[in-house]
Amino acid sequence: MICYRLYTENVDGAPEKVIRCLLANGFPGATLQGGIVGWEGDTEKSLVIEIVLPENPDGEQREMIQALAESIRVELNQFAVAVASYPVEWYTVTGAKREAINGGEVIDV
């Protein structure tokens, strides 16, 4: 699994606008977290959008993430949206059972 994190300014109405961008770009959901960031010698409210997806070697997901970042940049009238990605182990805990999600397949771990 790959975790993508997009970083932008948390302007008025940003969470709702980001959700609309996610849906318009084919993402079923994401986690949004607010915070404070230092930027160009000042501080501002920030918004981090986190999306976890199965690995995709053909690069299609990277293109989708880049399109999402661009739509968020335009929608929020930002100079830039930063993007980070890294591999993660993703699993859910349901009762006494832990299940890993591997490319859409649920396996016992």
Phi, psi and omega per residue, in radians:
M1 nan 2.600 3.106
I2 -2.089 2.334 3.057
C3 -1.767 2.189 3.053
Y4 -1.886 2.316 3.077
R5 -2.154 2.204 3.106
L6 -1.954 2.342 -3.066
Y7 -2.062 2.254 3.113
T8 -2.609 3.032 3.090
E9 -1.342 2.463 3.132
N10 -1.596 1.349 3.123
V11 -1.381 2.947 3.133
D12 -0.950 2.242 3.118
G13 1.363 0.102 -3.059
A14 -1.010 -0.840 -3.100
P15 -0.997 -0.748 -3.141
E16 -1.157 -0.712 3.121
K17 -1.150 -0.683 3.122
V18 -1.129 -0.735 3.099
I19 -1.035 -0.750 3.098
R20 -1.077 -0.718 3.107
C21 -1.118 -0.733 3.110
L22 -1.011 -0.871 -3.104
L23 -1.143 -0.718 -3.137
A24 -1.146 -0.463 -3.135
N25 -1.701 0.202 3.020
G26 1.506 0.248 3.099
F27 -1.678 2.256 -3.112
P28 -1.276 -0.358 -3.127
G29 3.064 3.037 -3.134
A30 -2.893 2.955 3.023
T31 -1.785 2.273 3.091
L32 -1.950 2.315 -3.138
Q33 -2.296 2.332 3.102
G34 -1.649 2.763 3.114
G35 -2.983 -2.853 3.097
I36 -2.173 2.430 -3.139
V37 -2.291 2.565 2.965
G38 -1.555 2.246 -3.087
W39 -2.546 2.126 3.097
E40 0.891 0.805 3.076
G41 1.377 0.125 -3.141
D42 -2.323 3.057 3.040
T43 -2.030 2.654 3.080
E44 -2.664 2.802 3.063
K45 -1.206 2.419 -3.130
S46 -2.098 2.812 3.071
L47 -2.324 2.222 3.100
V48 -1.940 2.214 3.119
I49 -1.907 2.108 -3.091
E50 -2.016 2.245 -3.141
I51 -2.286 2.255 3.095
V52 -1.950 2.199 -3.091
L53 -2.323 2.692 3.031
P54 -1.095 2.625 3.096
E55 -1.069 2.489 -3.106
N56 -2.407 1.774 -3.014
P57 -1.198 -0.274 -3.079
D58 -1.452 -0.035 3.070
G59 1.462 -0.008 -3.112
E60 -1.052 -0.737 -3.126
Q61 -1.118 -0.705 3.132
R62 -1.049 -0.732 3.094
E63 -1.117 -0.701 3.114
M64 -1.129 -0.715 3.121
I65 -1.140 -0.740 3.118
Q66 -1.107 -0.688 3.093
A67 -1.149 -0.684 3.096
L68 -1.115 -0.812 3.129
A69 -1.021 -0.737 3.129
E70 -1.145 -0.729 -3.139
S71 -1.172 -0.630 3.072
I72 -1.169 -0.755 3.123
R73 -0.992 -0.813 -3.129
V74 -1.202 -0.824 -3.088
E75 -1.058 -0.660 -3.105
L76 -1.667 0.061 3.112
N77 0.980 0.901 -3.090
Q78 -1.858 2.655 3.048
F79 -1.195 -0.676 -3.074
A80 -2.681 2.717 2.939
V81 -2.189 2.124 3.136
A82 -1.442 2.532 -3.140
V83 -2.258 2.310 3.028
A84 -2.207 2.600 3.064
S85 -2.493 2.584 3.124
Y86 -2.805 2.658 3.115
P87 -1.257 2.504 3.104
V88 -2.416 2.687 2.920
E89 -1.567 2.252 -3.078
W90 -2.142 2.184 3.083
Y91 -2.633 2.842 3.070
T92 -2.012 2.654 3.071
V93 -1.965 2.046 -3.132
T94 -2.218 1.827 -3.077
G95 1.126 -2.251 -3.105
A96 -1.645 0.104 -3.045
K97 -1.934 2.402 3.060
R98 -1.975 2.255 -3.106
E99 -2.131 2.326 3.052
A100 -1.698 2.472 3.096
I101 -1.804 2.031 -3.033
N102 -2.115 1.694 3.118
G103 1.049 0.632 3.133
G104 1.583 -0.225 3.126
E105 -1.662 2.295 3.110
V106 -1.617 2.195 -3.132
I107 -2.221 2.563 3.055
D108 -1.278 2.456 3.085
V109 -2.199 nan nan
